Amino acid sequence: MFLAWSEIKRNKLRFSLITGVLMLVAYLVFFLSGLATGLENLNREAVDKWEASGIVLTQESDKNLPQSFMTLDDADKVDASEKAVIAMTNAIATSNDLKANVAIFGINEDEFIMPEPTSGEVFASENEVIAGESLKDDGFEIGDELELSSSEEVLTIVGFTDSARFNAAPVLYTDLKTFNQVKFGEAASENEDQINGVVIKDESVKNTMSDDDFEVLEIEEFITSLPGYTEQSLTLSFMIYFLFIISSVIVAIFLYVLTVQKISMFGVMKAQGISSGYLAKSVVAQTFLLAIIGVVVGFLLTLLTGKFLPAAVPVSFDIPTMLIYGSILIVVAIAGAVFSVWTIVKIDPLKAIGG
């Protein structure tokens, strides 16, 4: 370690370049991980807010909530310790100059998926809604009247709640009667028992529904089936994995070039009795120190960047995940030093010093 640190101090520019590259790679990895987490949250916030264990949908829905069509009588067949019916549709909500694509959830006020308002109050009358706080960030306020693209109904915001986005759209929560008026219009009375699914809390999720026309999904399975969720997550994950490989290759190239430049010096040291193992440990120690510095600086820069990002950027930093990725970056950087170690082992002292 002494030899490694002494050389780093003596050749600050060279090793600063390696550290800088590692820092930029770490910064990009951490930022992409934050972006991946943020985008995942955009899709699943409202589902996580249920704190449920599963959901019952029709077999024909292909695990898609809006494509599942059930009745309240079907919900009665679900045998779970706790259950809550849910109806869902999408619309574009407009209030004055403000416009937003929203998901509308029809629910029962006395069931467990009813959200707790962070401001305002719960809906108590028809055509009242609790809105996701992301709409508040967009300029919507309590008391705003919302015109919907798919309905002649006008909804009034009476409260806001946190963590309420579904498939990246802010959620409007309302009662089932209002929901049916919004979705079916004049035919609402004929479809007053229509719902899309039953959210459940039960230790034995798969045994809550025996009818073959329906399927019971665990919540995580339901989330991964959301349109675009898995594809989006895999894309960003593969970008991060490729960055790990790139980091290893970059370190390997830098250290190999430095090692080749110092072959004669290593030859002299080996001729003096210094073992290949000691020199190899020195290279690994150098790589470890450089990787630690680069990853820590990249980590701090990422957190600092997050402080200045606008709310519209869906970034959410998960510290445990970032620490895991940081550790992997250090490991792959050390793995990249293997080529240099192998070069040192093969050095013939006589040839290296011109003998």
C-alpha positions in Angstrom: 0.0 0.0 0.0 2.9 2.3 0.8 4.4 1.8 -2.7 1.0 2.3 -4.3 0.2 5.5 -2.5 3.8 6.9 -3.1 3.5 6.4 -6.8 0.0 8.0 -6.9 1.4 11.1 -5.2 4.4 11.2 -7.5 2.3 10.9 -10.7 -0.7 12.9 -9.8 -1.8 13.8 -13.3 -1.7 10.3 -14.7 -3.7 8.8 -11.8 -6.0 11.8 -11.7 -7.1 11.0 -15.3 -7.9 7.4 -14.3 -9.8 8.6 -11.2 -11.6 11.1 -13.3 -12.8 8.5 -15.8 -13.9 6.2 -12.9 -15.7 9.1 -11.3 -17.6 9.9 -14.6 -18.6 6.3 -15.0 -19.7 6.0 -11.4 -21.7 9.3 -11.8 -23.4 7.9 -14.8 -24.2 4.6 -13.2 -25.6 6.3 -10.1 -27.7 8.7 -12.1 -29.1 5.9 -14.3 -30.0 3.9 -11.2 -31.8 6.9 -9.8 -33.6 7.4 -13.1 -34.5 3.7 -13.2 -35.9 3.9 -9.7 -37.8 7.1 -10.4 -39.4 5.8 -13.6 -40.4 2.6 -11.7 -42.0 4.7 -9.0 -43.9 6.6 -11.7 -45.6 3.4 -12.8 -46.2 1.7 -9.4 -46.7 4.4 -6.7 -50.4 4.1 -6.5 -50.2 0.2 -6.4 -47.6 0.3 -3.6 -49.9 2.7 -1.7 -52.5 -0.1 -1.5 -50.2 -2.2 0.7 -52.0 -5.2 -0.8 -50.9 -8.7 -1.4 -52.7 -9.4 -4.6 -55.4 -8.5 -7.1 -58.1 -10.4 -8.9 -58.7 -9.8 -12.6 -60.5 -11.6 -15.4 -58.5 -14.2 -17.4 -59.2 -12.4 -20.6 -57.6 -9.2 -19.4 -54.1 -10.3 -20.0 -53.2 -9.0 -16.5 -54.2 -5.5 -17.5 -56.5 -3.7 -15.1 -58.4 -1.5 -17.6 -59.1 -4.5 -19.7 -60.6 -6.6 -16.9 -64.4 -6.4 -16.6 -66.1 -7.7 -13.5 -69.2 -7.1 -11.5 -69.8 -6.5 -7.8 -71.3 -10.0 -7.7 -68.0 -11.4 -8.9 -66.3 -9.5 -6.1 -68.5 -11.3 -3.6 -66.9 -14.6 -4.7 -63.5 -13.5 -3.6 -62.6 -15.1 -0.3 -60.0 -12.9 1.4 -59.4 -11.5 4.8 -59.6 -7.9 3.3 -60.7 -6.9 -0.1 -61.5 -3.7 -2.0 -63.1 -3.2 -5.3 -61.6 -0.9 -7.9 -62.7 0.5 -11.2 -60.2 2.3 -13.5 -60.1 4.4 -16.6 -58.0 7.1 -18.2 -58.9 10.6 -19.3 -57.4 14.0 -20.0 -58.4 16.5 -17.2 -58.5 20.2 -18.0 -58.9 23.2 -15.7 -58.5 26.6 -17.2 -55.1 26.5 -19.0 -54.0 23.4 -17.1 -54.2 20.0 -18.7 -53.0 16.6 -17.6 -53.4 12.9 -18.5 -54.9 11.2 -15.5 -56.0 7.8 -14.3 -59.3 7.7 -12.5 -59.9 5.1 -9.7 -63.4 4.3 -8.6 -63.3 2.9 -5.0 -65.4 2.5 -1.9 -64.6 5.0 0.8 -64.8 2.4 3.6 -62.3 -0.1 2.0 -58.6 -0.3 2.7 -57.3 1.3 -0.6 -59.0 4.6 0.3 -56.1 7.1 0.4 -55.4 9.4 3.3 -55.4 13.1 2.1 -52.2 15.1 2.8 -54.2 18.3 2.3 -57.9 19.0 1.9 -60.5 16.3 2.7 -61.9 13.0 1.4 -64.6 13.0 -1.2 -68.0 13.1 0.5 -70.4 13.9 -2.4 -70.7 13.0 -6.1 -68.2 14.4 -8.6 -65.6 15.1 -5.9 -62.1 13.6 -6.2 -58.9 13.3 -4.3 -56.0 14.0 -6.6 -52.3 12.9 -6.6 -49.9 15.5 -5.4 -48.1 15.5 -8.8 -51.1 17.5 -10.1 -50.6 20.0 -7.3 -47.0 20.4 -8.5 -48.4 21.1 -12.0 -50.5 24.0 -10.7 -53.8 22.3 -9.9 -55.4 23.4 -6.6 -58.2 22.4 -4.2 -61.5 23.6 -5.6 -60.4 23.4 -9.2 -63.1 22.0 -11.5 -61.9 19.4 -14.0 -63.4 18.8 -17.4 -62.7 15.4 -18.8 -62.0 14.5 -22.4 -64.1 11.3 -22.2 -67.1 12.6 -20.3 -69.5 15.5 -19.8 -69.1 15.2 -16.0 -67.2 18.0 -14.2 -65.1 16.8 -11.2 -64.0 19.0 -8.2 -60.7 18.5 -6.4 -61.4 18.4 -2.7 -58.0 17.0 -1.5 -54.5 15.8 -2.5 -52.7 12.6 -1.5 -49.1 11.6 -1.9 -47.6 8.6 -3.9 -50.5 8.5 -6.3 -49.3 7.8 -9.9 -50.3 4.8 -12.0 -48.5 4.0 -15.3 -46.9 7.5 -14.9 -50.3 9.2 -14.8 -51.5 11.0 -11.6 -54.5 9.4 -10.0 -57.9 10.8 -9.3 -59.8 8.9 -6.6 -63.6 9.1 -6.5 -66.6 7.0 -5.5 -67.9 4.2 -7.7 -71.1 6.2 -8.6 -69.2 9.1 -9.8 -66.8 6.8 -11.7 -69.7 5.1 -13.5 -71.1 8.5 -14.5 -67.7 9.5 -15.9 -67.2 6.2 -17.8 -70.7 5.3 -19.0 -72.5 8.6 -19.1 -76.2 8.2 -19.7 -75.8 4.4 -19.4 -74.4 4.6 -15.9 -77.5 3.2 -14.3 -77.2 0.1 -16.5 -73.6 -0.4 -15.5 -73.6 0.6 -11.8 -72.3 -2.8 -10.7 -69.3 -2.7 -13.1 -65.7 -2.8 -11.7 -62.3 -3.8 -13.1 -60.7 -5.7 -10.3 -60.6 -6.7 -6.6 -57.6 -5.8 -4.5 -56.9 -8.2 -1.7 -55.0 -8.6 1.5 -54.5 -12.2 2.4 -51.6 -14.5 3.4 -52.8 -17.2 0.9 -53.2 -15.0 -2.2 -53.7 -17.7 -4.8 -56.5 -19.4 -2.9 -58.8 -16.4 -2.7 -60.6 -17.1 -6.0 -61.6 -20.5 -7.4 -63.5 -19.4 -10.5 -61.6 -20.3 -13.7 -62.8 -17.1 -15.4 -60.6 -15.1 -13.1 -56.9 -15.1 -12.1 -55.3 -13.9 -8.9 -52.0 -12.0 -9.3 -49.5 -11.2 -6.6 -48.9 -7.5 -6.5 -45.3 -7.7 -7.8 -46.5 -9.9 -10.7 -49.3 -7.3 -11.5 -46.8 -4.4 -11.4 -44.3 -6.2 -13.8 -47.2 -6.7 -16.2 -48.0 -3.0 -16.4 -47.5 -1.8 -20.0 -43.9 -0.8 -20.6 -42.7 -1.4 -17.0 -40.5 -4.4 -17.6 -39.1 -3.2 -20.9 -38.2 0.2 -19.4 -36.5 -1.4 -16.4 -34.6 -3.9 -18.4 -33.3 -1.2 -20.8 -31.9 0.9 -18.0 -30.5 -2.1 -16.2 -28.6 -3.3 -19.3 -27.2 0.2 -19.7 -25.9 0.0 -16.2 -24.4 -3.5 -16.7 -22.6 -2.3 -19.9 -21.2 0.5 -17.9 -19.7 -2.0 -15.5 -18.0 -3.7 -18.4 -16.8 -0.4 -19.9 -15.4 0.6 -16.6 -13.4 -2.6 -16.3 -12.0 -2.2 -19.8 -11.1 1.4 -19.3 -9.2 0.7 -16.1 -7.5 -2.3 -17.8 -6.3 -0.2 -20.7 -5.0 2.7 -18.5 -3.2 0.4 -16.1 -1.7 -1.8 -18.9 -0.3 1.3 -20.6 1.2 2.5 -17.4 2.6 -0.9 -16.6 4.3 -1.2 -20.1 5.8 2.2 -19.6 7.3 1.0 -16.3 8.6 -2.4 -17.4 12.3 -1.5 -17.0 11.6 -0.1 -13.5 9.7 -3.3 -12.5 12.6 -5.3 -14.0 15.1 -3.5 -11.7 12.9 -4.0 -8.7 12.6 -7.7 -9.4 16.3 -7.9 -9.9 16.8 -6.4 -6.5 14.7 -9.2 -5.0 11.2 -7.7 -4.9 8.7 -10.4 -5.7 6.2 -10.3 -8.5 3.5 -10.8 -5.8 4.5 -7.7 -4.0 4.4 -5.6 -7.2 1.1 -7.2 -8.2 -0.4 -6.3 -4.8 0.9 -2.7 -5.3 -1.0 -2.4 -8.7 -4.2 -3.9 -7.1 -3.9 -1.5 -4.2 -3.4 1.4 -6.5 -6.6 0.4 -8.4 -8.5 0.0 -5.2 -7.5 3.5 -4.0 -8.3 5.1 -7.3 -11.7 3.3 -7.6 -12.6 4.2 -4.0 -11.9 7.9 -4.7 -13.7 7.9 -8.1 -16.8 6.1 -6.8 -17.1 8.3 -3.7 -16.7 11.5 -5.7 -19.2 10.2 -8.3 -21.6 9.3 -5.5 -21.4 12.7 -3.9 -21.8 14.5 -7.2 -24.9 12.5 -8.0 -26.6 13.4 -4.7 -25.6 17.0 -5.3 -27.1 17.0 -8.8 -30.3 15.5 -7.4 -30.7 18.6 -5.2 -30.9 20.9 -8.3 -33.1 18.7 -10.6 -36.6 20.0 -11.4 -39.5 18.0 -10.1 -40.4 17.0 -13.6 -37.3 14.8 -13.8 -38.3 11.4 -12.5 -35.2 10.6 -10.5 -35.3 8.9 -7.1 -32.0 7.8 -5.5 -32.1 4.5 -3.6 -29.0 4.6 -1.3 -28.7 0.8 -0.7 -28.9 0.2 -4.5 -26.3 2.9 -5.1 -24.0 1.4 -2.5 -24.3 -2.0 -4.2 -23.5 -0.5 -7.6 -20.6 1.4 -6.1 -19.1 -1.8 -4.7 -19.5 -3.5 -8.0 -17.7 -0.7 -9.8 -14.8 -1.1 -7.3 -14.7 -4.9 -7.9 -14.8 -4.6 -11.7 -12.1 -1.9 -11.6 -9.8 -4.3 -9.6 -10.7 -7.0 -12.1 -9.5 -4.7 -14.9 -6.1 -4.6 -13.2 -5.6 -8.3 -13.8 -4.0 -7.7 -17.2 -1.4 -5.4 -15.6 -0.7 -8.0 -12.9 -0.2 -10.7 -15.5 2.2 -8.5 -17.4 4.3 -7.9 -14.2 4.4 -11.6 -13.4 5.9 -12.3 -16.9 8.6 -9.6 -16.7 12.1 -11.1 -17.1 14.4 -8.8 -15.0 17.4 -9.4 -17.3 15.5 -8.5 -20.5 13.7 -5.6 -18.8 17.0 -3.9 -17.8 18.6 -4.7 -21.2 20.7 -7.7 -20.1 
